[in-house]
Amino acid sequence: MATRDRVRSLWGRITESELALSLIAVALGLVAGALILAVTSSEPFVAYGAFWQGVLGSRRGLGEMLYYGTQLILTGLSVAISFRCGIFNLGAQGNILLGAMGAAWVGYWIQGLPPLLHVTLALLAGAALGVVWSAIAGYLRARLNMHEVITTLLMNYLVINFKSWIVGPKGPMKAPGLIPASPPVLESARLPRLWSDARLHAGVLIALACVVVVWYLLFRTRLGYKIRAVGLSASAAEYGGIRVARSIVVTMAISGFLAGLAGAIEVLAVNYRFSQDLSASYAWDAIAAALLGGLHPVGTALAALLFGALSAGFTATQGVADVSRDTVLVITALIIFLMVLIRSRKTTAVATKGGTSSAGLEQRT
């Protein structure tokens, strides 16, 4: 009995940690992924070995993991900071596309600038479009009480259709030829590659810097305190003198900045032009990364790198075994499901314990 009590006490301390919960969910998800490979692949051991080799077995694999994770870090931070303010922002996809448009336009239209200045202007142009577009949704939520889920989703569709027009047959950014895309950005506006044998680029340094900045903003500044206070209770924050409407608009603007920056980096470091094929579908994976990371900047970055590892690993696996890329989506979904399940059990246990204590207090009273 004493051993059982010690085990329960240890488990209770573990489940109080958000990081521990995330690690447990990841471990269980990877075990489930191994079982899926054992069922779906004719060579499960070869497939799983290729997965780990593709992630950690070479510099190229590590570079691909960081490449996949870079965009998710920035977009995940965008989601996390808005969720911290109690805003369920689903507009990252539109912000990414606008950021890519702005960066592409500055990248090919402005000429004769030094590389550092040109890259900086292109990045800021993309981020600025994200700021403006997201701040509009924040204003609609703060002043007109229009729910952000509806407005951000509809604004995404506006941007998607605008994208089809701007590089369409008669669009202002359409390059000569049949391809619906903008002209390529100039060499002076391109972010450099860090490794020649992988797609890892300097954007990963920007993403990691943003992790530090967002952490400092949230937990070491007055603005961060206001954002978190509004997210916990808008009415209590307003009673304490915080201008809730202003905090919402500012938070959405910061969220748009990060997502717009992600789109700008994708154009300046990966595609080198804005194309009609750019979907920015990873914006939805970023929501999962932010939630898996506990809405903490560091946790979000780690979750984004995990998803990047899954993508890089299973991309390598496809070359040596009959494994579908959809396996990545299945394992990612399993990790998220397990995370929600573990946290819900924790919440239920805490609520039950609180209810029991309250009942005992009422009886004693």
C-alpha positions, 0 to 999 in steps of 0.5 A: 500500500505504501508503494502504491501511495508513493506511485500515486503521489509521484504521478500526481506531481508529474501531471501537475506539470504542463511539460510533463503532460506534453512529454507523456502525450508525445511518448504515447503518440510515438508508441502508437505510431510504431504500432501503426507502422507495424500494421500498415507497412510490410517492413515496419522495422526498416520504416521506423529505423528510416524515420529516426535516421531521417530526423537525427541520423544526418545533418540533412535530416536535422536541417529538414526538421528545422526547416519544417519547424521554422514556419510552425514556430512563428505561426504557433507563437501567433496563435499562442499569444492570441489564445493567451488573451482569450482570443480564438484567432483562426486568421493565421492563414490569411496573415501568412498569405498577405505577409508573403504577398508584401514580401514578394512585392518589395523583394522584386519591385524595389531595386538597388538596395544593399542585401541587409536593408532589402531583406529587412524591408521585405520582412517588415512589409510582410509583417506589416500587412499581417499587423493591419489585417489582424488588427482589423479582426481585433477591432471588430471583436473589441468594439463591435463584439463580432466573434473572432472565429467568424471574422477571422475565418471569413477574412481568410477566404477574402485573402485566398480569393484576393491571392487568386486575383493578384497573380491571376491572368490580369493581376498586378503581381502576375509575372509574364508567362503561364505560371500564376505567380509573381516575378522572382524576388531579387538576390538581394532580398533572399534570406541565405541558406545555412546549410548547402545540403539542406533547406535550412535557412536563416529564417530559423534564427529569426524564429528562435529570436521571436520565441525569446521576444514573445516570452519576455513580452508575456512574462516580463512586461506590463503589456504581457501582464495585461494580455494574460489578465484579459485572457484569464478574465476580461471583466476582472481585468477591466475592473482592475483598470486594464483597457480590455478593448485596447489589449485585444487589438494590440494582441491581435496586431502582434499575432498578425505580425508573427504570422505575416513574418512567417509568410514573408520568410517562406517567400524570401527563403524558400519559394522566392516568389509569391505563387497561387499554389501557396496555401499556408495550410500549416496555419492549422498545424500551428494551432495544434503546436500552440495547444500542445506547447501549453500556449507557452512560447518555449513549449510552442517552439518545442511542439513545432520542432516535434511536428517538424521532426515528424514531417522530416522523418516520414519524408525520409521513410517514404524513400525506403518503405511503403509508408504514406505521408498521411501517417504523419497526420495520424500520429500528430492527431494521436498526440493531440488527442492523448494530450487532451485526454490526459489534461481532461482527466487531470481537470476532472480529478481536480474538480472532483477533489475540489467538490469533495472538499467543498462538500466536507466544508459545508458539512462541517459548517 
